[in-house]
């Protein structure tokens, strides 16, 4: 258990590798990362035998920016017979922790997509075989680790497991979303994915509910505004460009043709601030921090566009600058992820748990 497998966006292997190397070293788990350009994954080789499992348990997955999934590599299998891939998998899984679920996955690459149909068909028979050998529980158990079969070719895979309290709950680390036919732009999916990743589903009825007031900076033509309107919010859309008429017809949107860096609400009754402007990250960070510290909003989601070079360093630097600015008031929680629908950017979520706790009823 010396290896940790990280799924990432193809083309961002170096960023994912730099991040896991930094975070693992800070936890006293030194090692090195193996990468291949555009492969969609990184293998971190720990120097100590049990450090892979330690990282999977103790390194908070939610704090990793470029990782879509994180799991311990139990075994690597190569040159599998296409006539019988199940027997060697079952044999290799002997001694693994008892798992409560299985995911048969591939990298998010063109080669991986070609394997996806096979993976779907393979899941049922391999699940039955592993249950028969006592590697999987008889019924799905969410409190147990998840077993992963990560196929990089039809005869090659990595067998591993992730901890259910410290991994992505989504297959391949990707929420499966359908583009709404009436949304003004595909950027709408960025904000919807952010809601799935950052907001616990049991809190949607209070934190993503009708009646809340929201501001969308750089709103035109309305991709992000669409997600807010769909949830019944009243939205101030700030952009010099035109908004989709379908959104204006809802009566829930007020369009301000103004500079998003200068506009401010008259009253402090804004819950959500969202922003997807094409600007330098430092400028966006300063703007978002000013809104939050001034208490002009309670919760924010925004994108930071990354440069072509030193993307990991740029992301870390700007998040550190954001945290320093927010420390003026204190109590903020910052989370950043490169989402599936992001491109050369990361999505950042900021909120104050103490304020949200007042909003969310006790169960």
C-alpha positions in Angstrom: 0.0 0.0 0.0 2.8 2.4 -1.0 0.9 3.9 -3.9 -1.9 6.5 -4.1 -3.8 6.9 -7.3 -5.2 10.4 -8.2 -7.7 10.9 -11.1 -7.4 14.3 -12.7 -8.3 16.3 -15.8 -6.2 15.2 -18.8 -3.5 17.8 -19.3 -3.3 18.6 -15.6 -1.2 15.7 -14.5 1.8 17.9 -13.5 -0.5 20.1 -11.4 -2.1 17.1 -9.6 1.4 15.6 -9.1 2.8 18.8 -7.6 -0.2 19.1 -5.3 -0.1 15.6 -3.9 3.6 15.7 -3.5 3.4 18.9 -1.5 0.5 17.8 0.6 2.0 14.3 1.3 5.3 15.7 2.3 3.6 18.2 4.7 2.0 15.1 6.4 5.3 13.3 6.7 4.7 10.9 3.9 7.5 11.6 1.4 7.6 10.1 -2.0 7.5 10.9 -5.7 4.8 11.1 -8.4 4.7 9.1 -11.7 2.9 11.0 -14.5 2.3 10.6 -18.2 1.1 13.6 -20.2 -2.7 13.6 -21.0 -3.2 10.3 -19.2 -5.8 11.6 -16.8 -4.2 10.2 -13.6 -1.2 10.3 -11.3 0.4 7.6 -9.2 2.1 8.8 -6.0 4.8 6.4 -4.8 5.3 6.6 -1.1 8.6 5.6 0.4 7.0 3.9 3.4 4.8 0.8 3.0 1.7 2.1 4.9 1.8 5.7 3.8 -0.6 5.2 0.9 -3.4 4.1 3.2 -2.5 6.8 5.7 -2.9 9.5 3.1 -6.2 8.0 1.8 -7.5 8.2 5.4 -6.0 11.4 6.7 -5.4 13.8 3.8 -8.7 15.6 3.3 -9.9 14.9 -0.2 -12.0 18.0 -0.2 -8.9 20.2 0.1 -7.3 18.8 -3.1 -7.7 21.2 -6.0 -6.8 19.1 -9.0 -7.8 15.6 -7.8 -11.1 14.1 -9.0 -10.6 11.0 -7.0 -8.1 9.6 -4.5 -7.6 5.9 -3.7 -5.0 3.4 -2.4 -3.5 1.1 -5.1 -3.6 -2.5 -3.8 -2.3 -4.2 -7.0 -1.5 -3.5 -10.6 -2.5 -6.2 -13.1 -1.2 -6.4 -16.6 -1.5 -8.7 -19.6 -4.8 -10.1 -18.4 -6.3 -12.8 -20.6 -9.3 -11.4 -22.4 -11.0 -14.8 -21.9 -10.9 -14.5 -18.1 -10.1 -11.2 -16.4 -12.2 -11.9 -13.3 -10.1 -14.8 -11.8 -6.9 -12.8 -11.5 -8.8 -9.8 -10.1 -10.4 -12.0 -7.4 -7.0 -13.5 -6.6 -5.3 -10.1 -6.4 -8.1 -8.8 -4.1 -7.4 -11.4 -1.4 -6.6 -9.6 1.9 -8.1 -6.3 0.9 -10.3 -4.4 3.4 -13.9 -5.5 3.1 -15.6 -3.1 0.7 -19.2 -2.1 0.5 -19.4 -1.0 -3.2 -17.5 -1.3 -6.5 -16.7 1.1 -9.3 -15.3 0.0 -12.6 -13.7 3.1 -14.1 -11.3 4.5 -16.7 -9.3 7.7 -17.2 -11.3 10.6 -18.7 -9.5 10.2 -22.1 -10.5 9.2 -25.6 -8.9 5.8 -24.9 -10.9 5.6 -21.6 -14.1 6.4 -23.3 -13.6 3.4 -25.7 -13.5 1.2 -22.6 -16.6 2.6 -20.9 -19.1 0.2 -22.6 -16.9 -2.8 -21.5 -16.7 -1.4 -18.0 -20.5 -1.1 -17.7 -21.0 -4.7 -18.8 -18.1 -6.0 -16.6 -19.3 -4.5 -13.4 -22.1 -7.0 -12.7 -20.1 -10.3 -13.1 -17.0 -9.0 -11.3 -19.2 -7.7 -8.4 -20.9 -11.1 -8.1 -17.5 -12.9 -8.1 -16.0 -10.5 -5.5 -19.1 -10.9 -3.3 -18.8 -14.6 -3.6 -15.2 -14.5 -2.3 -16.1 -12.2 0.6 -14.2 -9.1 -0.8 -17.5 -7.2 -1.1 -20.4 -7.1 1.3 -23.5 -8.9 0.1 -25.5 -5.7 -0.1 -24.2 -2.2 -0.8 -22.7 -0.7 2.4 -21.9 3.0 2.3 -20.0 3.0 5.5 -17.4 0.6 4.1 -14.5 1.4 1.7 -15.2 1.5 -2.0 -13.4 -1.0 -4.3 -12.1 0.5 -7.6 -11.0 -1.2 -10.8 -9.3 1.4 -12.9 -8.8 0.1 -16.4 -6.1 1.8 -18.5 -6.5 -0.8 -21.3 -8.7 -3.8 -21.8 -6.0 -6.1 -20.3 -4.5 -3.7 -17.7 -5.8 -2.2 -14.5 -5.1 -0.9 -11.1 -7.1 -2.5 -8.2 -7.6 -0.3 -5.2 -9.9 1.1 -2.6 -11.0 4.5 -1.3 -12.6 5.5 2.0 -16.2 6.5 1.8 -15.8 9.5 4.1 -12.8 10.8 2.2 -13.4 10.4 -1.6 -15.6 11.7 -4.4 -19.0 10.1 -4.3 -19.3 10.3 -8.1 -18.3 7.6 -10.6 -14.8 8.6 -12.0 -15.1 11.6 -9.8 -17.5 13.3 -12.3 -21.1 14.3 -11.5 -23.3 13.2 -14.4 -25.3 16.3 -15.4 -27.6 16.9 -18.3 -27.4 20.3 -20.1 -30.8 22.0 -19.8 -32.2 22.7 -23.3 -33.4 26.2 -22.3 -30.1 27.3 -20.6 -28.5 30.3 -22.3 -25.0 28.8 -22.4 -23.1 25.6 -21.5 -21.4 27.5 -18.7 -24.6 26.8 -16.7 -23.2 23.3 -16.0 -20.2 24.8 -14.1 -22.4 26.3 -11.4 -24.7 23.2 -11.2 -21.6 21.0 -10.8 -20.3 23.4 -8.1 -23.5 23.0 -6.2 -23.2 19.2 -6.3 -19.5 19.3 -5.2 -19.6 22.0 -2.6 -23.1 22.0 -1.0 -24.3 18.9 0.9 -27.4 17.6 -0.6 -29.3 17.6 2.7 -28.7 21.4 2.9 -30.0 22.3 -0.6 -33.5 23.0 0.8 -32.1 25.9 2.9 -28.9 27.1 1.1 -30.2 26.7 -2.5 -33.9 27.5 -2.1 -36.5 29.9 -3.4 -36.7 33.3 -1.8 -32.9 33.8 -1.4 -31.4 36.8 -3.1 -28.4 36.4 -5.4 -26.0 38.4 -7.5 -24.3 37.2 -10.7 -21.3 39.3 -11.7 -20.4 39.1 -15.4 -23.7 37.4 -15.9 -24.4 37.7 -19.7 -25.9 35.8 -21.4 -27.1 34.2 -18.2 -25.7 30.6 -17.9 -25.1 31.0 -14.1 -28.1 33.1 -13.5 -30.2 30.3 -15.0 -29.2 28.0 -12.2 -30.2 30.5 -9.6 -33.5 31.3 -11.2 -34.3 27.6 -11.6 -34.0 27.3 -7.8 -36.5 30.2 -7.3 -34.0 32.9 -6.3 -34.3 36.6 -7.1 -31.2 37.6 -9.1 -29.3 40.8 -9.7 -27.5 40.1 -13.0 -24.6 42.6 -13.5 -23.1 42.8 -17.0 -22.8 45.4 -19.8 -23.8 42.6 -22.2 -27.3 41.4 -23.0 -29.1 38.8 -20.9 -31.2 36.0 -22.4 -34.8 37.2 -22.8 -36.1 33.9 -21.4 -34.5 34.8 -18.1 -35.8 38.3 -18.1 -39.3 37.0 -18.8 -39.3 35.0 -15.5 -39.6 38.3 -13.5 -36.9 37.0 -11.1 -34.0 38.8 -12.8 -33.0 42.5 -12.6 -30.3 43.4 -15.2 -27.8 46.1 -14.2 -25.7 47.2 -17.2 -22.8 48.1 -15.1 -19.1 47.2 -14.4 -19.1 44.1 -12.2 -16.0 45.4 -10.4 -17.8 48.6 -9.3 -21.4 47.6 -8.7 -22.6 47.0 -5.1 -26.0 46.2 -3.6 -27.9 48.9 -1.9 -29.1 46.6 0.9 -27.2 43.8 2.7 -29.8 41.1 1.9 -27.8 39.1 -0.6 -27.2 35.5 0.2 -25.4 34.2 -2.9 -22.6 35.9 -4.9 -21.5 34.1 -8.1 -19.0 35.2 -10.7 -17.5 33.8 -13.9 -15.6 36.7 -15.3 -12.6 36.4 -17.6 -10.2 38.4 -15.6 -6.8 38.0 -13.9 -7.2 35.8 -10.8 -5.7 38.4 -8.5 -8.4 40.9 -9.5 -11.2 38.5 -9.0 -9.8 37.4 -5.6 -9.6 41.0 -4.4 -13.2 41.6 -5.5 -14.7 38.5 -3.9 -12.8 39.1 -0.6 -14.1 42.7 -0.5 -17.7 41.5 -0.9 -17.3 38.8 1.8 -15.4 40.9 4.3 -17.9 43.8 3.8 -20.7 41.2 4.4 -22.4 42.1 1.1 -23.1 38.4 0.7 -23.0 35.3 2.8 -21.8 32.6 0.4 -19.9 32.8 -2.9 -18.9 30.6 -5.8 -16.5 32.0 -8.5 -14.0 30.9 -11.1 -10.3 31.8 -11.3 -8.8 31.6 -14.8 -5.3 30.0 -14.7 -2.3 30.9 -16.9 -0.8 28.4 -19.3 2.3 28.0 -17.1 2.8 27.4 -13.4 -0.9 26.8 -13.0 -0.6 25.0 -9.6 1.6 27.7 -8.2 -0.8 30.4 -9.4 -3.8 28.6 -7.9 -2.0 28.2 -4.5 -0.8 31.8 -4.4 -4.2 33.3 -5.2 -6.0 31.0 -2.7 -3.5 32.1 0.0 -4.1 35.7 -0.9 -7.8 35.1 -0.6 -7.5 33.5 2.8 -5.3 36.3 4.1 -7.9 38.9 3.1 -10.7 36.9 4.6 -8.8 36.5 7.9 -9.6 40.1 8.6 -13.1 39.0 9.6 -12.4 35.4 10.3 -14.5 32.3 10.3 -14.5 31.7 6.5 -14.1 28.2 4.9 -12.5 28.2 1.4 -12.6 25.2 -0.9 -11.4 25.0 -4.5 -11.7 22.4 -7.2 -11.0 22.0 -10.8 -14.5 20.7 -11.8 -15.2 18.5 -14.8 -16.9 21.4 -16.6 -14.0 23.8 -15.9 -11.3 24.2 -18.5 -8.2 26.4 -17.7 -9.7 27.4 -14.4 -10.6 26.4 -10.9 -13.9 27.0 -9.1 -13.8 28.4 -5.5 -16.4 28.2 -2.8 -16.4 30.5 0.3 -18.8 30.5 3.2 -19.0 31.0 6.9 -20.1 27.8 8.6 -21.4 29.6 11.7 -23.7 31.7 9.5 -24.9 28.6 7.6 -25.5 26.7 10.8 -28.1 29.4 11.7 -29.8 28.9 8.3 -29.8 25.1 8.4 -32.3 23.6 10.9 -31.0 21.1 13.4 -32.0 17.5 12.7 
